[in-house]
């Protein structure tokens, strides 16, 4: 046997996830990451917007 046959026999269909699951998983993980970034910047941006648009704390 040569290397190609050994590699094919070592993992006959051993996958981490199905092909249809990868895209939604990456989308959900990236959306949660972006949500966290936006949430952490919220306090900083509110102060900057108040300064830029001359808003008060009514």
C-alpha positions as CSV (number, residue, x, y, z in Angstrom):
1,X,0.0,0.0,0.0
2,X,1.1,3.5,-0.6
3,X,0.4,6.6,1.5
4,X,-2.9,7.6,-0.2
5,X,-4.5,4.3,0.6
6,X,-3.3,4.3,4.2
7,X,-4.7,7.8,4.8
8,X,-8.0,6.8,3.2
9,X,-8.3,3.8,5.4
10,X,-7.3,5.6,8.6
11,X,-10.4,7.8,8.7
12,X,-13.3,6.4,6.6
13,X,-15.8,9.2,7.1
14,X,-14.6,10.5,10.5
15,X,-15.7,14.1,10.4
16,X,-16.0,16.6,13.2
17,X,-19.3,18.0,11.9
18,X,-21.6,17.5,9.0
19,X,-21.2,19.8,6.0
20,X,-24.5,21.5,6.5
21,X,-23.7,22.5,10.1
22,X,-20.5,24.4,9.6
23,X,-21.9,27.6,8.0
24,X,-24.7,28.1,10.6
25,X,-22.3,27.4,13.4
26,X,-19.8,30.0,12.1
27,X,-22.6,32.5,11.6
28,X,-23.9,32.1,15.1
29,X,-20.5,32.3,16.7
30,X,-19.5,35.4,14.8
31,X,-22.8,37.1,15.6
32,X,-22.4,36.4,19.3
33,X,-18.8,37.8,19.1
34,X,-20.0,41.0,17.4
35,X,-22.8,41.3,19.9
36,X,-20.3,41.1,22.7
37,X,-18.0,43.7,21.0
38,X,-21.0,46.1,20.5
39,X,-22.1,45.6,24.1
40,X,-18.6,46.4,25.5
41,X,-18.4,49.5,23.4
42,X,-21.8,50.7,24.4
43,X,-20.8,52.8,27.4
44,X,-17.9,54.5,25.5
45,X,-20.1,55.3,22.5
46,X,-22.9,56.8,24.6
47,X,-20.5,59.3,26.1
48,X,-19.0,60.2,22.7
49,X,-22.5,60.6,21.1
50,X,-23.6,62.9,23.9
51,X,-20.5,65.0,23.3
52,X,-20.8,65.0,19.5
53,X,-24.6,65.8,19.4
54,X,-24.7,67.9,22.5
55,X,-27.2,65.7,24.3
56,X,-28.2,66.0,27.9
57,X,-29.2,63.4,30.6
58,X,-32.8,64.6,31.0
